[in-house]
Amino acid sequence: MFAEDTVTLDLDAIRSFLKAERAKTLSEAEWRFRMRGYGYHLRRVDEGIEVARLPKKTFVGTFAM
């Protein structure tokens, strides 16, 4: 019931978290909004989803979704 509050740089853990959260939302816009609350900035690019950490938008990686 509680939100996960751990910070990780493990790309597999981040990918799993993103996919699990995407399954809980109805739209991509809602998903991106939820991820901002967790400190992630998502942007769609040709390769998939580009993920960055907020507030400085530090690049984490690009994931095919």
Secondary structure in CASP SS format (residue, H / E / C, confidence):
PFRMAT SS
TARGET T0000
AUTHOR 0000-0000-0000
METHOD secondary structure of the structure
MODEL  1
M C 1.00
F C 1.00
A C 1.00
E C 1.00
D C 1.00
T C 1.00
V C 1.00
T C 1.00
L C 1.00
D C 1.00
L H 1.00
D H 1.00
A H 1.00
I H 1.00
R H 1.00
S H 1.00
F H 1.00
L H 1.00
K H 1.00
A H 1.00
E H 1.00
R H 1.00
A H 1.00
K C 1.00
T C 1.00
L C 1.00
S C 1.00
E H 1.00
A H 1.00
E H 1.00
W H 1.00
R H 1.00
F H 1.00
R H 1.00
M H 1.00
R H 1.00
G H 1.00
Y C 1.00
G C 1.00
Y E 1.00
H E 1.00
L E 1.00
R E 1.00
R E 1.00
V E 1.00
D C 1.00
E C 1.00
G E 1.00
I E 1.00
E E 1.00
V E 1.00
A E 1.00
R E 1.00
L C 1.00
P C 1.00
K C 1.00
K C 1.00
T E 1.00
F E 1.00
V E 1.00
G E 1.00
T E 1.00
F E 1.00
A C 1.00
M C 1.00
END
